[in-house]
Amino acid sequence: MKKLLITLAFASTCAHAEFFDGNDLLAHLTDSSSQINRAIAIGYIAGVSDTGLGSVHCAPSSVSLKQVTDVVRIALDASPTDRHKAADSLILRAVKIAWPCQSKGRGQSM
């Protein structure tokens, strides 16, 4: 299912980061008339989230795609003034806040 969603996201002409903003992403996520639009949005979230895993955010391996999608949707709902920004940056910001990576500064053990 996850692979199908990612494929759908990249097959969509509006799934390019420069054309897919937070407004588009939220509209696709909340489109009750189109399972394809919701699948595109979820696949897009999965793909962007996966690219940032370990470098931007450190979600545990037990986190589900549903959880990641919920985090992103809540962030989009909470920040309407930012929804004109690129969807990929909004997704990465949301998951970074939800699952920050631990700093490995001086004096900390690994």
C-alpha positions in Angstrom: 0.0 0.0 0.0 2.8 2.4 0.9 4.6 1.8 -2.4 1.3 2.4 -4.3 0.8 5.7 -2.4 4.3 6.9 -3.2 3.9 5.9 -6.8 0.7 7.8 -7.0 2.3 10.9 -5.5 5.1 11.0 -8.0 2.8 10.2 -10.9 0.7 13.3 -10.2 1.6 16.4 -12.1 0.8 18.5 -9.0 3.1 16.5 -6.7 6.2 18.5 -7.6 7.4 20.5 -4.6 7.4 23.7 -6.5 3.7 23.3 -7.5 2.4 21.5 -4.4 1.9 23.8 -1.4 0.3 23.4 2.0 -3.1 24.5 0.7 -2.9 21.8 -2.0 -1.8 19.2 0.4 -4.6 19.9 2.9 -7.2 20.0 0.1 -6.0 16.6 -1.1 -6.0 15.2 2.5 -9.5 16.4 3.2 -11.1 15.6 -0.2 -13.9 13.2 0.8 -14.9 12.8 -2.8 -11.7 11.4 -4.1 -9.7 8.5 -2.6 -7.1 9.1 -5.3 -6.5 12.7 -4.0 -6.1 11.4 -0.5 -3.8 8.7 -1.6 -1.7 11.2 -3.5 -1.4 13.4 -0.4 -0.5 10.5 1.9 2.0 9.2 -0.6 3.6 12.6 -0.9 3.8 12.8 2.9 5.4 9.4 3.1 8.0 10.2 0.4 9.0 13.5 1.9 9.0 12.1 5.5 11.2 9.2 4.4 13.7 11.6 2.8 14.2 13.4 6.0 14.4 10.4 8.3 17.6 10.3 10.3 18.7 13.8 9.1 15.8 16.1 9.7 13.7 14.0 12.1 14.2 10.8 14.0 10.8 9.1 14.2 11.0 5.6 15.8 10.6 2.7 13.5 7.3 1.9 15.1 5.7 5.1 13.9 2.9 4.4 11.3 2.2 6.4 8.2 -1.2 7.2 9.7 0.6 8.9 12.6 2.9 10.9 10.3 -0.1 11.9 8.2 -2.0 13.0 11.4 1.0 15.1 12.6 1.2 16.8 9.2 -2.5 17.5 9.0 -2.6 18.9 12.5 0.4 21.2 11.6 -1.4 22.3 8.4 -4.6 23.0 10.4 -2.7 24.9 13.1 -0.7 27.2 10.7 -3.0 28.5 8.0 -0.7 31.5 7.5 2.1 29.2 6.3 0.1 27.0 4.0 1.1 29.0 0.9 4.7 27.6 1.4 6.0 24.5 -0.3 4.4 21.3 1.0 7.7 19.5 1.4 9.1 22.1 3.8 5.9 22.1 5.8 6.0 18.3 6.1 9.6 18.3 7.2 9.0 21.0 9.7 6.0 19.1 11.2 7.9 15.8 11.6 11.0 17.5 12.9 8.9 19.1 15.7 7.2 15.8 16.4 10.3 13.6 16.4 13.4 15.7 16.8 16.8 14.1 16.6 18.9 14.2 19.7 21.9 16.5 19.5 25.3 14.8 19.9 27.1 17.7 21.5 30.1 17.6 23.8 29.9 15.6 26.9 27.1 13.4 25.7 27.5 9.7 25.2 26.5 8.0 22.0 
